[in-house]
């Protein structure tokens, strides 16, 4: 009797749990944010990351000589410098083209002063881009976006919008996002070039446009359902049947993984509140010598070192030359005969 009663209680308890095979797990966005923001044990930073961090702190002072400084940097370090420049509000067309590398697969220029000229230049260099973020770039128009889409055939993630002007640019690019076939006349299909058969964003899969209007969203969902607009990834990383890449997470910056090992204080520009008051109260005197930039001080230090070591290097050169002459006289028979002949002629003159 007791066994039957316990069995019935167990059955009722299992029915409350609703452990059916067709039950679907619906993760909450809060859980996704908690998983992303979960604190992890911090490893010691790499020496390269520390050096790049120091370089980034003085990026304003060396930005004019960035082409010479970064000439020997590998592509991944140049991408880190680009991310730091973006965070310090120093990214423009000149910096972008100076650091650009063909091996880059992602590019984040959001909130920068990039123009169409910079995008056209970067499209010719970085043709292997898989993800790009041009959100909050007020100087970018549909012409620059068209060049990016035409040159970067592997582009999968595109981030845009972020302001009234940027939203207008994104609406003008709707026809570029949708791939279409071109009508081409040829005698044989073997003579056709694959790049001329189709145009548009053929590989585009994820479009992040925060404030997309209903008409644009309806056009994309109807005419190009392959493009997923503003995906909402779950904690396990799936959006329906498709796995959402980390580059398509809207709450994560596109270049987050690039600067993950860099100290955030590198791009944090903190000025004490009293600094501005002190400057206004005590303006700099006209006789006061202005502080030289770090690059100029470094150049002057090298010149001073060269001037200080120049006499010693000249002395060493003279000593080496005399030592070489003595070794030549000691080891060469011809030199010995010439020296002896000279001594003999002097002896005969004296007689």
C-alpha positions in Angstrom: 0.0 0.0 0.0 2.8 2.4 0.9 4.7 1.5 -2.3 1.6 2.4 -4.4 1.2 5.7 -2.6 4.9 6.6 -3.1 4.6 5.6 -6.8 1.6 7.9 -7.3 3.4 10.8 -5.5 6.4 10.3 -7.8 4.2 10.3 -10.9 2.5 13.5 -9.9 5.9 15.1 -9.1 7.3 14.2 -12.6 4.2 15.5 -14.3 4.7 18.9 -12.6 8.3 19.0 -13.9 6.9 18.7 -17.6 9.9 16.7 -18.8 8.4 16.1 -22.3 10.6 15.4 -25.3 9.1 18.2 -27.3 9.9 20.8 -24.7 12.0 23.7 -26.1 14.5 25.7 -24.0 14.1 29.4 -24.4 17.2 31.2 -23.0 16.7 34.7 -21.7 18.8 37.6 -22.9 19.8 38.3 -19.3 21.5 34.9 -19.1 23.3 35.6 -22.3 24.7 38.8 -20.9 25.7 37.2 -17.7 27.6 34.5 -19.6 29.4 37.1 -21.6 30.2 39.3 -18.5 31.2 36.4 -16.3 34.5 37.2 -14.6 37.3 35.0 -15.6 40.7 34.4 -14.0 43.1 36.9 -15.6 46.4 35.6 -17.0 49.5 37.6 -17.0 49.7 39.9 -20.0 52.2 39.1 -22.8 55.3 41.2 -23.2 54.2 42.2 -26.7 50.9 43.4 -25.3 52.6 45.5 -22.6 54.9 47.1 -25.2 51.9 47.9 -27.5 50.1 49.3 -24.5 52.9 51.7 -23.8 53.0 52.7 -27.5 49.3 53.3 -27.5 49.5 55.6 -24.5 51.7 58.0 -26.5 49.9 57.5 -29.8 49.0 61.1 -30.2 52.7 62.1 -30.1 53.9 59.6 -32.6 50.9 59.5 -35.0 52.8 61.6 -37.5 55.7 59.1 -37.6 53.4 56.0 -37.5 54.4 54.8 -41.0 58.0 54.6 -40.0 57.4 53.1 -36.6 55.0 50.4 -37.7 56.9 49.4 -40.9 58.3 46.2 -39.3 55.1 45.3 -37.3 53.3 42.1 -38.2 49.7 42.4 -39.4 48.2 41.4 -36.0 50.1 44.1 -34.2 49.1 46.7 -36.7 45.4 45.7 -36.2 45.9 46.2 -32.4 47.3 49.7 -33.0 44.4 50.4 -35.3 41.9 49.4 -32.5 43.7 51.6 -30.0 43.7 54.5 -32.4 39.9 54.1 -32.9 39.3 54.1 -29.2 41.5 57.2 -28.7 39.6 59.1 -31.5 42.7 59.2 -33.7 41.5 57.0 -36.6 41.3 58.6 -40.0 42.0 57.8 -43.6 45.7 58.3 -43.3 46.1 56.1 -40.2 43.9 53.4 -41.8 45.9 53.2 -45.1 49.2 53.3 -43.2 48.3 50.2 -41.1 46.3 48.3 -43.7 47.4 44.7 -44.4 46.0 42.2 -47.0 45.7 39.4 -44.4 43.1 41.2 -42.2 39.8 39.4 -41.9 37.9 41.9 -39.8 37.9 45.7 -39.6 36.3 47.9 -37.0 36.3 51.7 -37.9 33.1 52.5 -36.0 32.8 56.1 -34.6 35.9 57.3 -36.5 36.6 60.0 -39.1 36.9 57.5 -42.0 35.6 58.8 -45.4 34.8 57.1 -48.7 38.4 57.6 -49.8 39.6 55.5 -46.9 37.1 52.8 -47.6 38.1 52.7 -51.3 41.7 52.3 -50.3 41.1 49.6 -47.7 38.8 47.7 -50.2 41.7 47.4 -52.6 44.1 46.2 -49.9 42.0 44.1 -47.6 40.1 41.9 -50.0 39.8 39.0 -47.5 37.6 40.8 -45.0 34.9 38.7 -43.4 33.4 41.3 -41.0 33.4 45.1 -41.0 31.9 47.7 -38.7 31.2 51.2 -40.1 28.6 52.2 -37.6 28.6 55.9 -36.5 30.8 56.9 -39.4 29.2 60.1 -40.5 31.5 60.7 -43.4 30.8 57.4 -45.2 28.3 57.3 -48.0 26.9 54.6 -50.3 29.8 55.0 -52.7 32.4 53.8 -50.1 30.1 50.9 -49.1 29.6 49.9 -52.7 33.4 49.6 -53.2 33.7 47.5 -50.0 31.0 45.1 -51.1 32.4 44.9 -54.7 36.0 44.1 -53.6 35.5 42.0 -50.5 33.8 38.9 -51.9 33.9 37.0 -48.6 32.1 39.6 -46.4 29.7 37.8 -44.0 29.1 40.3 -41.2 28.3 44.0 -41.8 27.6 46.5 -39.1 26.1 49.9 -40.0 23.7 52.6 -38.7 24.1 54.3 -35.3 22.9 57.8 -36.3 20.4 59.6 -38.5 22.9 60.1 -41.3 24.3 56.6 -40.9 20.8 55.2 -41.1 20.2 57.1 -44.3 23.4 55.7 -45.8 22.3 52.2 -44.8 18.9 52.6 -46.5 20.6 53.7 -49.7 22.7 50.6 -49.6 19.8 48.1 -49.6 20.2 47.4 -53.3 23.9 46.6 -52.6 23.2 44.1 -49.8 20.9 42.0 -52.1 22.9 39.8 -54.6 21.6 39.8 -58.1 22.4 38.2 -61.5 23.6 40.2 -64.4 22.5 39.6 -68.0 25.6 38.7 -70.0 25.8 37.6 -73.7 28.4 35.2 -74.7 28.9 32.3 -77.1 29.7 29.8 -74.4 29.3 29.6 -70.6 33.0 28.6 -70.4 34.0 32.1 -71.6 32.1 33.9 -68.8 33.9 35.4 -65.9 32.4 34.3 -62.5 32.9 37.8 -61.1 30.8 39.3 -63.9 27.8 36.9 -63.6 26.6 38.2 -60.3 26.9 41.4 -58.2 26.1 42.5 -54.7 26.9 41.1 -51.3 26.9 37.4 -52.3 28.4 36.1 -49.0 26.6 38.6 -46.6 24.8 36.6 -43.9 24.5 38.8 -40.8 23.5 42.5 -40.9 23.7 44.5 -37.7 21.6 47.7 -38.0 20.3 48.7 -34.6 17.5 51.1 -35.6 16.5 49.6 -38.9 13.1 50.8 -40.2 10.2 48.4 -40.8 10.2 48.9 -44.6 13.9 48.1 -45.0 13.6 45.1 -42.7 10.6 43.9 -44.7 12.4 44.3 -48.0 15.4 42.3 -46.8 13.3 39.5 -45.3 11.2 39.2 -48.5 13.8 39.6 -51.2 16.9 38.2 -49.4 15.9 36.0 -46.5 19.4 34.6 -46.3 20.5 37.8 -44.6 19.6 37.8 -40.9 19.1 41.2 -39.5 20.1 42.0 -35.9 20.5 38.4 -34.7 19.7 37.7 -31.0 22.2 34.9 -30.1 21.4 32.5 -27.3 23.8 31.5 -24.6 24.8 28.3 -26.4 25.5 30.3 -29.6 22.6 29.3 -31.9 20.0 31.4 -33.7 17.4 28.9 -34.8 19.2 26.5 -37.1 22.2 28.8 -37.6 25.2 29.3 -35.4 25.8 33.0 -34.8 29.5 34.0 -35.1 31.0 36.1 -32.3 31.4 39.0 -34.9 27.6 39.2 -35.1 27.0 39.6 -31.4 25.6 43.2 -31.1 26.7 43.8 -27.5 30.4 42.8 -28.3 32.6 45.2 -30.2 34.0 43.8 -33.4 37.6 44.3 -32.3 37.1 43.1 -28.8 39.1 39.9 -29.3 42.0 41.9 -30.8 42.6 44.1 -27.7 41.5 41.6 -25.1 45.1 41.3 -23.8 45.7 45.1 -23.8 45.3 47.1 -20.7 42.1 49.2 -21.0 44.0 52.2 -19.5 45.9 52.4 -22.8 42.9 54.2 -24.4 41.4 55.7 -21.3 42.1 59.4 -21.4 41.5 60.7 -17.9 42.1 64.3 -17.0 41.7 65.5 -13.3 38.8 67.9 -12.8 41.2 70.6 -11.4 43.4 70.5 -14.5 41.3 72.8 -16.6 40.8 75.3 -13.7 44.5 75.4 -13.1 45.2 76.1 -16.8 42.7 78.9 -16.8 44.0 80.4 -13.6 47.7 80.1 -14.4 48.1 80.5 -18.2 51.5 79.5 -19.5 54.1 82.3 -19.6 55.5 83.4 -23.0 59.1 82.8 -21.7 58.3 79.3 -20.6 59.9 76.6 -22.9 57.1 74.3 -24.3 57.5 70.6 -23.6 58.7 68.7 -26.7 56.8 65.7 -28.0 58.1 62.3 -27.1 59.2 61.6 -30.7 61.3 64.8 -30.9 62.9 64.1 -27.5 63.8 60.6 -28.7 65.4 62.1 -31.8 67.4 64.7 -29.9 68.6 62.0 -27.5 69.9 59.9 -30.4 71.7 62.9 -31.9 73.3 63.8 -28.5 74.5 60.2 -28.2 76.0 60.2 -31.7 77.7 63.5 -31.0 79.2 62.2 -27.8 80.5 59.0 -29.3 81.8 60.5 -32.5 85.4 61.3 -31.1 85.8 57.9 -29.6 84.7 56.2 -32.8 87.2 58.3 -34.8 90.0 57.4 -32.4 89.1 53.7 -32.6 89.1 54.0 -36.4 92.6 55.5 -36.4 93.9 52.8 -34.1 92.5 50.1 -36.3 94.0 51.6 -39.4 97.5 51.8 -37.7 97.1 48.2 -36.5 96.3 47.0 -40.0 99.3 48.8 -41.4 101.6 47.1 -38.9 100.2 43.7 -39.6 100.7 44.3 -43.3 104.3 45.3 -42.8 105.0 42.2 -40.7 103.3 39.7 -42.9 104.0 41.0 -46.5 107.4 40.3 -48.1 107.1 43.1 -50.5 106.3 45.5 -47.8 109.4 44.3 -45.8 111.6 44.7 -48.9 110.4 48.2 -49.6 110.9 49.2 -45.9 114.4 47.8 -45.9 115.3 49.5 -49.2 114.1 52.8 -47.7 116.3 52.3 -44.7 119.3 51.4 -46.8 118.9 54.5 -49.0 118.7 56.7 -45.9 121.9 55.1 -44.6 123.7 55.6 -47.8 122.7 59.3 -47.9 124.0 59.8 -44.5 127.4 58.4 -45.4 
